[in-house]
Each structure stands twice: as C-alpha cells, then as structure tokens.
Amino acid sequence: MPLIKHGALAENLFADVADSAPLPDEPAIVSLARFLAERETLLARNAPLGVRLKSEESPAALGEDAARLSLIVLEFAKFRDGRAFSWARMLRTRLGFRGEIRAAGDFLTDQLAFMHRVGFDGFEVSEKITPEAFRRALGEMRFVYQPSADGKKTIRELRAGS
C-alpha cells in the first residue's frame, strides 16, 4: 500500500511485524498487545519503534511510553468509525506525541483534511489516492470553525484579528 507523507509518496521504512515473528534490526511496527507484553525489550532496542492500534484500542494504554515511540499507526476498521480521529487528537494534545501518526485502513479522500487537522501526518492510501488527489483534498478547507491539533486559526480568531 502506498504511503503519503508531506503530500508526496514516501518510502515506508518500518516493517510490520506479526506478534509471533522475530523482530528485525530495522525499524518495526508491533501490535499494542505485543508492545505491552514485551515493553522492556522493545524499548531497549536500538532501532525506531512503532505501535499499531486497532480502532477500539486507546492510545492512553501507551501512557508515557508514547513519547518514546517514533510512530503510532491508527487503524480505521471502517470509514464510518471515527475513533481514530479522537485518538490522533488525544496523542497530539493530551499526550504530547511528536512522532508520526499514520492512518491505515478504510478511510475516504473526503476525510483527509480532517485527519490532517487532528494530527495525522502519514497515510497508507489505496492506489486510487494519488499525491495530487491528496494535496487537493487537504486544500478543500481554507477556513475552520473549530480549533484542532493543527493550530490553524478559526474564523472567530481571524475576525477578531488575533
């Protein structure tokens, strides 16, 4: 599946590792269950680490360890399931996560601008979402009503001149 970061196709440097598979020496992504079971060993590795969260798994389970991760992948089981939007915003605003938040699974082009606003910066996309379509989707909302993790000024703030 292609990966888009910063509006362009990017190489995925992380290997997805099954729970029963040995860890490679390269950057790896593990499930939350494996992370919790092998926490000490995984955090002691000398390679970047990512954790994949299913839509029903809250990033709060990572606690302070979130700051020690390079990547958190949030899965969209169905495009109608919006929990990953909340998880991304929680990671950015409450947990102070500064690494990459990657979207994976079933989401629509129409959701990309909202996903970017709440903190996603990597996207595992289907073949039909090109970098051009991605950039076009991000540009669809010039003005916003609600504050979010992206720090974009709201219409109210713009009107007030702040």
N, C-alpha and C positions, 0 to 999 in steps of 0.2 A: 504494500500500500504506500503510495507516495506521501512524503512528509513536506509540509509547507511551514516555513519559519520566516518571519520578516518579509512576507509577501512573495517569497521565492521558493522553488524546490530546494530541499536540503537533504544532505545525506544523514541517514539515521545511524548514529554512532553507537547506539545502545542495542544490545542483544536481548530479546525477550527470552527469559529462562523459565522453563516449567518447574514446578515445585519439586519434582523428583530428579531433575537434571543437575549435573555438576555445574558449578559456577565457572565461567570463563575468566581469564585475566583481564579482559576488556570491560568497558562499561556495560552494566547489566540492569535489567528491569526484572523485579521479582514481585510476586503477589503480596498483598498485605499479610496473609496467613503465614507465608514463608518468612517475611520480614519479622513479624512478631515472634515466631518460633526460633529464628536464628539471628536475632538482633545483634548481639555482641560480635559474632563472627562477621556478619555483613558490614557493620560499621567499622570494623578494624581493617577491612580490605583497603588496598592501595589503588583502587580504581573507582571512578564515579559510579554512584548507585542511584537507581530509580525504583519507585514502587508504583504498581498498578492497582488502582482502586476501582472496584465494581461500583455501579451506581448506588447500591444500598450501603456501601462502606464509607463512613465519615472520615475525613482526614484528621479529625480530633483524636482518632485512635493512634495517630503517629506522635501526638504530643510535641514535646520539644525536639524530638528526633527529626521532625520535618526540616528544620534548619540545616541538618547535616546531610540532606539528600540533594542531589543535583537535578532530579527530575521527578515529577509526580504525574502519572498518566491517569486521567479521569475518563472512565468509560461511559458512553451513552448507550444503554441497552436498547432504547427506542428513542426516536427523535422527540416523542411526546413526554419523555421523562426528563424533567428539568433539574433534578437534584444536583447534577454536575455543575450547573451554573452557581448554585449556592455553595458547593464545595470549593469552587475556584475562588469565589469572593472571600470565603472564610479563610482560605490559605493566604491570600494576599493581605487582607485587612486585619484579621484577628490573630493569625499565626505568624504573620510577617514573613512568609515564604518568599524568597527572592530568586529561586531557581526556575527552571522551565516547568510550566504547567501545560501538558499536552492533552488534546482532545482525541479520543478514539471511539470508534463505533458508529452508531446510526444517528447522524445529525444532518441538517439541511443547510444549503448555501444561505438561505434566508436567516439562519441563526448565527452566522459567523460574526457579524458586527456586535451582537450582544455578547457572544462568547469572548471576543477580544476585550470588550468593556469590563468584564468581570475578572479578567486576569489571564486568560488563555494566551499563550504565545507560540505554541506548536500545535499543528493539526495533522493527524493522519487522515488523509482525504481519499475519497474514491477517485477513480480515473476521470470521472466526468467533471470534477472540480479542478480547473486549471489555475495556474497562478494569476492569470488575467481575470478570471471569474472571481477569484478570491479577493483581489485588490478592489474590484468593482463592488463586491459585497461590503467590504469594510468602509467604502466611501458613501454608502447609502444614507447614513445618518450624520448630517452635519451638525445638528443641534440636538441637545438632550434635555430632558426634564428632570431626571434623577441623577444624583451623584453615584459614582461607582468607583471601582478599584483603579480605573484608568486616569483618574484625576481631571478628566475633561470638565470644563466649566459648564454649569447648567444654564438654561435660558434665563432663569431668575438672576443668577450671578452676572450674566452678560448684560442684562437690562440695568442692573444696579451699578454696573461699571466696576465690579470688583474683580 
